[in-house]
Amino acid sequence: MSTNRVLAFLELLQARPGLTGPELAERLEVDVRSVRRYVRRLEDLGIPVQAERGRYGGYRLMPGYRLPPLMLTGDEATAVVLGLLAGRRAGLTVGEGAAESALAKIQRVLPGTLRDRIGAVEDMVGLTTRSAATSRPSGATLLTLADAARRRLRVRLAYRSYRGQDSERTVDPYGLVFHSGRWYLTGHDHRRGEVRTFRLDRIGRAETTEEEFPAPGEFDAVAHVMESLASVPYRYEVEVVLATTMEEARRRIPPTVAALAPVDGSAVNGGAVDGGVRMTGRAERLDGMAQVLAGLGVPFTVVGPPELREEVRALARRLEEWTGQAPRC
C-alpha cells in the first residue's frame, strides 16, 4: 500500500469531508476497494474515520478529532519554505506542482502569526538564479530508483531517448545526480553492456526487481554524469592545447565543457608547463567556444576544427574594433 496514497486520502478527508467512496477513488485514481483499505490503514494508526451511508453519506474524520498541528519553530519553518522556493527555482523538486502544494499545506497548519511572517518571506524574497524550464520527474520514480540503488536491486525502465525512441531497459542503478536543473540516473545498462546515464524526466516507468547486483566499487556517480554530459554529440568536435598546468585547467574548465588530459611532459617538474593540457569537447556553436577560450586567460593552440581558428580570429578583430571605439579615460 502506497504511503503517499494514504496521506493524500487523509488530506482529502480534512479538506473535503463527506466525499463518497467513488468520489475519493476518482480523485486518488484508484478503485473503491483501495479507498476502504486506506480507511482501515488510518484506523490502525489511531485516526478515526466515519463512513456515513445514504444519499448524502460519505467519509469524514470523527467529529471533534483534530490532527496535531505541525510544530515548527520560526527558523525551521523558514528553512523549509526557503528550501522549497529554491528547489522549485532550480528544478530540484519533483512532480508538477509538488512544491506549491507542499507550501500551501505547511502554511495551512502553522500558527497564524508565524504563517503571516512566512508568507512575507515567500512574497518578498527574490532569487537571482534563472528558473529551470525543465519537466519534473515524478516523485515515485525518484524514490523507487533511490531505494533500488541503496539496496542494490536491479530495475526495469521504460525509457524515451532524446530522439523520441522508446525502449525497455534493465539497469543496475549506481546513483542519482542533480545537475543544472535536471535529475540523472547512472548505472550499468544491460542492453548496451556498459555504464550509461539516463534523464529521469524521460523515464516513463521504473520497477524494482528482486535481482541483486554487485557493488560497483569505487564508482563516482557525479564524475560519470559530468563526463557523459561533456560527450553529448554536438555539431563540432573541438581539440585545443592549452599552455597551462592540469591543476589550473581543471580550476578554469568545468568537466561538462570539455575533457582534459596532460600532453607529454606537462605534469613533470612539479607541474611546470612543458607540453600543456589537451582539451577535447563538443560544441554546437564555435563562436561561443571562441569566447570560452578567450576567457581562460592562457595561451592556446587550436588543433581543430579549422573553423574554430577563424572564429577566434574574428573575435580578436571584433575586440580590437570595440577597443578602438571606446572613449579614452
ChimeraX attribute file (.defattr): number of C-alpha atoms within 10 A of each C-alpha:
attribute: neighborCount
match mode: 1-to-1
recipient: residues
	/A:1	9
	/A:2	9
	/A:3	10
	/A:4	11
	/A:5	16
	/A:6	19
	/A:7	13
	/A:8	15
	/A:9	20
	/A:10	20
	/A:11	13
	/A:12	18
	/A:13	18
	/A:14	14
	/A:15	11
	/A:16	12
	/A:17	15
	/A:18	20
	/A:19	19
	/A:20	20
	/A:21	18
	/A:22	16
	/A:23	14
	/A:24	22
	/A:25	18
	/A:26	12
	/A:27	12
	/A:28	17
	/A:29	12
	/A:30	13
	/A:31	13
	/A:32	17
	/A:33	12
	/A:34	18
	/A:35	22
	/A:36	13
	/A:37	13
	/A:38	22
	/A:39	22
	/A:40	15
	/A:41	15
	/A:42	16
	/A:43	13
	/A:44	10
	/A:45	9
	/A:46	9
	/A:47	16
	/A:48	15
	/A:49	19
	/A:50	16
	/A:51	17
	/A:52	13
	/A:53	10
	/A:54	7
	/A:55	7
	/A:56	9
	/A:57	14
	/A:58	19
	/A:59	21
	/A:60	22
	/A:61	18
	/A:62	12
	/A:63	9
	/A:64	5
	/A:65	10
	/A:66	10
	/A:67	9
	/A:68	7
	/A:69	10
	/A:70	14
	/A:71	11
	/A:72	15
	/A:73	11
	/A:74	13
	/A:75	10
	/A:76	11
	/A:77	19
	/A:78	18
	/A:79	13
	/A:80	16
	/A:81	21
	/A:82	17
	/A:83	15
	/A:84	20
	/A:85	21
	/A:86	18
	/A:87	17
	/A:88	20
	/A:89	19
	/A:90	21
	/A:91	21
	/A:92	21
	/A:93	23
	/A:94	20
	/A:95	15
	/A:96	13
	/A:97	11
	/A:98	16
	/A:99	21
	/A:100	12
	/A:101	11
	/A:102	14
	/A:103	17
	/A:104	12
	/A:105	13
	/A:106	16
	/A:107	19
	/A:108	13
	/A:109	15
	/A:110	19
	/A:111	13
	/A:112	11
	/A:113	9
	/A:114	16
	/A:115	17
	/A:116	13
	/A:117	13
	/A:118	23
	/A:119	16
	/A:120	11
	/A:121	15
	/A:122	16
	/A:123	9
	/A:124	9
	/A:125	10
	/A:126	10
	/A:127	11
	/A:128	7
	/A:129	9
	/A:130	9
	/A:131	14
	/A:132	16
	/A:133	11
	/A:134	12
	/A:135	15
	/A:136	22
	/A:137	23
	/A:138	18
	/A:139	14
	/A:140	15
	/A:141	19
	/A:142	21
	/A:143	12
	/A:144	15
	/A:145	26
	/A:146	17
	/A:147	13
	/A:148	22
	/A:149	23
	/A:150	11
	/A:151	13
	/A:152	21
	/A:153	20
	/A:154	24
	/A:155	23
	/A:156	15
	/A:157	21
	/A:158	15
	/A:159	21
	/A:160	17
	/A:161	12
	/A:162	9
	/A:163	6
	/A:164	9
	/A:165	8
	/A:166	14
	/A:167	12
	/A:168	14
	/A:169	16
	/A:170	20
	/A:171	25
	/A:172	27
	/A:173	28
	/A:174	25
	/A:175	20
	/A:176	21
	/A:177	18
	/A:178	16
	/A:179	13
	/A:180	10
	/A:181	19
	/A:182	20
	/A:183	21
	/A:184	20
	/A:185	24
	/A:186	24
	/A:187	23
	/A:188	19
	/A:189	18
	/A:190	13
	/A:191	11
	/A:192	11
	/A:193	9
	/A:194	11
	/A:195	16
	/A:196	18
	/A:197	23
	/A:198	20
	/A:199	19
	/A:200	24
	/A:201	20
	/A:202	20
	/A:203	21
	/A:204	15
	/A:205	16
	/A:206	20
	/A:207	14
	/A:208	18
	/A:209	12
	/A:210	10
	/A:211	10
	/A:212	13
	/A:213	16
	/A:214	9
	/A:215	13
	/A:216	13
	/A:217	7
	/A:218	6
	/A:219	12
	/A:220	12
	/A:221	18
	/A:222	17
	/A:223	12
	/A:224	18
	/A:225	24
	/A:226	19
	/A:227	17
	/A:228	17
	/A:229	14
	/A:230	20
	/A:231	19
	/A:232	11
	/A:233	12
	/A:234	12
	/A:235	10
	/A:236	16
	/A:237	15
	/A:238	20
	/A:239	19
	/A:240	19
	/A:241	20
	/A:242	24
	/A:243	19
	/A:244	23
	/A:245	22
	/A:246	22
	/A:247	11
	/A:248	13
	/A:249	21
	/A:250	15
	/A:251	10
	/A:252	12
	/A:253	16
	/A:254	13
	/A:255	20
	/A:256	17
	/A:257	19
	/A:258	21
	/A:259	19
	/A:260	20
	/A:261	15
	/A:262	20
	/A:263	19
	/A:264	12
	/A:265	14
	/A:266	21
	/A:267	19
	/A:268	12
	/A:269	9
	/A:270	8
	/A:271	15
	/A:272	14
	/A:273	19
	/A:274	17
	/A:275	18
	/A:276	25
	/A:277	27
	/A:278	24
	/A:279	22
	/A:280	19
	/A:281	21
	/A:282	21
	/A:283	19
	/A:284	12
	/A:285	13
	/A:286	21
	/A:287	16
	/A:288	15
	/A:289	19
	/A:290	20
	/A:291	14
	/A:292	13
	/A:293	18
	/A:294	15
	/A:295	10
	/A:296	14
	/A:297	10
	/A:298	12
	/A:299	12
	/A:300	18
	/A:301	14
	/A:302	18
	/A:303	15
	/A:304	14
	/A:305	14
	/A:306	10
	/A:307	14
	/A:308	22
	/A:309	16
	/A:310	14
	/A:311	18
	/A:312	20
	/A:313	13
	/A:314	14
	/A:315	17
	/A:316	15
	/A:317	12
	/A:318	12
	/A:319	12
	/A:320	11
	/A:321	11
	/A:322	10
	/A:323	11
	/A:324	10
	/A:325	9
	/A:326	8
	/A:327	6
	/A:328	6
	/A:329	3
